[in-house]
Amino acid sequence: MSGVLVYSDRDDLAHDLSAWAAAQREVLGEPTAAVLGARAAERAEACRAYGAVRIHVCDAPAVTDLLDDAVAGVLAELVTREQISVVLIGATRRGRSLAPRLAQMLEAGCVSEAVELGLEGGRIVTGRYSLGGNTISREWVRTPIQIIAVAPGTVERAVPGAVGGDLITFEGQVNASRAAVIERRDKPGLETNIADSERLVCFGRGLASEEDLPLVQDLAEALGGEVACTRPLSYEYGWLPEERMIGISGQKCSPKLLVSIGVSGQVQHTVGIQGAKTIVAINTEKGAPIFKQADYGIVGDMYKVVPLLTARLRGGRGGGAAMKASQPQE
């Protein structure tokens, strides 16, 4: 068995993984890709410039709904038919669910969320966060078929090349899913991906109330940046969508400037900001772990410090009255 099959429900991530696989073809064999779901033919045409020699297209109703068991069934049939040895799946929320399901179908080993991807001695070696994100463990899969879910940003951003790759309509069996889509609701999209932002203002539990969000938003606007948050503010409180959450279970960001406000700096969060070039931290607690990560630190009440910074960035000299005393930061 040889060759690589690439799939992601996010087209840009599929393109990145296809280009990476194409660059390793001498070791891993020919790269192929699968484009499934709505507008599959149109999206597959756009995929042709990223190195896959064959692109399998399937827009059957079961996979158009992108239900994991139906998608896994299609991928499993492609792996068997094409004699694939490596499957690279984008580690989106759906991809992290799909990878172990596919591994079970194929009796294959699986890496659930690789944050490093490389070749050593003719085999793929991955890096994955372990011990709560405090270290990266290096792993490889020993089974004949390897399933690897790859986190966004792990490989270089793909640049389209010469258009190539044959489009092949999938004609295998698409099994009906045991689940059914009852209702669809549009989810508000983001105008920007914070992982691509050069300036970020990230806040944590030091922000006492959702009504105080303008304090953070004003600073981000003055910096020409974006607002982000730690996991509790999104996952538990719902103040911002999960796409703006930074940490081991959220986005991994590498901005030129990160302003951290009221963030304690636990490792589950800081693994998401390790790529930041310059970190400025504001916290009332002098011993907060975030100061060990920061290039510049301000020990003080964010409700007093942030308005002063915002005013100075906008050309003023005063910061206005503090909004109110902050709650103890956790």
Secondary structure by P-SEA (a helix, b strand, c coil): cbbbbbbbccaaaaaaaaaaaaaacccccbbbbbbbccaaaaaaaaaccccccbbbbbbccccccccaaaaaaaaaaaaaaacccbbbbcccaaaaaaaaaaaaaaccccccccccccccccbbbbbbbcccccbbbbbbbcccbbbbbbccccccbbbbccbbbbbbccccccccccccccccccccccccccccccbbbbbccccccccaaaaaaaaaaaacbbbbbcccccccccccccccccccccccccccbbbbcccccccccccccccccbbbbbcccccccccccccccccccccccaaaaaaaaacccccccccccccccc
